[in-house]
Amino acid sequence: MDDIENQARAKGERAEQVASWYFRLNGFLSIPGYVVHPDQPRRFPRTEADLMAVRFPYSVERINRVPMSDDRRITELAKPSRTLFVLAEVKSDLCKINGPWSREDEGNMQRAIGRLGFAEDARLEDIAEEMYRSLRWEGKDYVLQYVAVGKRRNEGLQQLA
């Protein structure tokens, strides 16, 4: 690997660390580098989410008994009293969706939703269909949101959500 590739990799790793801390400081429990495994053994996974996280509706962190304020962009995603699940793609520059998360025929969204465990198998297809269409699904008790985190906003993605 040459210096340019090493620098790009280090920049990407730093971006993932910053995103991980952002979600942690906003009340999420997370799994970094969530791997979607293939059906059959092979050299590479189907895909991965840079971060898979959950924030429960009454999450609060206090310092000296004073509640910390979470980012409104996060708290508004879930609406009151709903658990918020996030699939996060982290980029060091322009926000974007990796191909495996946008191609319905590969079924990666269904696998990730199944692992999150908030829906019965019979509902996975409907939830995944909505995620592929709008990157967001809302239920009575749960919200699932695909989030792209990066240095530059992608207006095309903003319109989907």
N, C-alpha and C positions, 0 to 999 in steps of 0.2 A: 504494500500500500504506500502511495506517495504522500508527501506532506499535505497536499490539497485535500486528499481524501481523509486523512487523519484530522485535519482542521474541521472539515465538514462534519465528520462523525462526532467530534468533541462538541461542536456547536449544537448539534442535534441532541446530544446527551444532556447538555446544560439546559436546553429548552424543556426537555422532559422533566428534569429535576425541578425547574421553576414551576411548571404546570402542576406537578405532584404536590408541591408545597402550597400552591394557590388553592387547590381543591381541599387539601388537608386543613388549611386555616379557615376554610369556609364550611367546615363540619362534615366532610366526606370521609368515609372509610374506603380505601382503594386497593386495587390490585394493579400494580404496574406491569406492563408487558404481557397482557393476557393473550395467550396463544390459543387459536382455534385449531384443534388437532384434526388431521385427516382420518378418514375411515380406515384406510390401510396404511401400514408403516411405509414411510417414504422419507426422503432426506429432508424436505422442508415442510413446515406447517402450512395449512391453508391460508392463514393470515394471522395478524395480531392486532389488538387494540393497544395503543400506547398506554392507555389508562382506562380501567373499568372501575366505576365508583358508585357508592350509594350514600345518600344523605337522608336521614330519617326526619320526619316532620317537626319534631320537637328538639332538634339538635341545638345545643347551646354550650358555649364555653365561657367560663367566667374568670376574671382576674380580680382578686379581692372582692368577690361577690358581685361584681359588676359585669353584666353580659357584654361580650364582645359583639360588635356589629358585623354581620356577614355581608358580603357584596350583594347588593339588590339584584344584580343580573342573575345571580344564582337563586336567591330566595323567590324571585318572581317566576322562575321556570317551573317550580313545583306547585305553586298555589298553596293555600293553607291546607294543612292536615294530610298532605300526600307525600309518600316516599318518592324521592327523585333518584333514578338510576341514570348514569351518564356513561356513554362510550365516547372517549376522547381521543382524537387524533392530534398529535402535537407536531408542529412544523417550526423550523427555525426562521422561516420567512413567510411566504404566502400560505394562508389557511387553505386546505383542500381535503377532499375525501380520497382515501386510497381506493383503487379499483375494486379490490375484493369486497369492500363494504357497499359498493354501489351496483354491483352486478347481481341481480336477483337470482339468476340461474345457478349461482354457486352456493346459495343457501347459508352463507356465513352469519347473516343476521339471526336466523333461526337458532343456530347453534349458540351464539352469544346470549340470546334472550333465554334460551333453555338453561344455560348455566347460571344466569342471574336468579332464576327460580321464583319469579313472582307470578308466573302464569302457567296454567295447565297446558300439557302438550297440544290439546285440541285447539288452543287459541294462538299458538306460535305463528302459524301461517298468516293469520289476519294481522297480528301485531307487526310482523316482519314486513308485510305488504305496505302498511302505513309508514313504517320507518324508511323503506326504500323510496317511497313517494315524497315524504315531507321531512324526514330525519327526526320525527317526533311522534310519539304515541302517548295518548292520555287515557287513563282508566279512572275508575271511581277512587281507588286508593293509591294508584301508582302513576308515575310519569317516567317515560324513557326518552332521553334526549341525546342525539349525537351532537358532539361539540367539537369544533375544530379550533385549536389554539395555536396562534402564531404571531409573528411580528406584524404582518399586514393582513387586514381584513379582506375577505373575498366577497364582494357584493353579490355574486351569483349564489353563494351558499346562504347568505343572509336572507335572501328572498325565499328560500325553501322552508326555513324554520318558522 
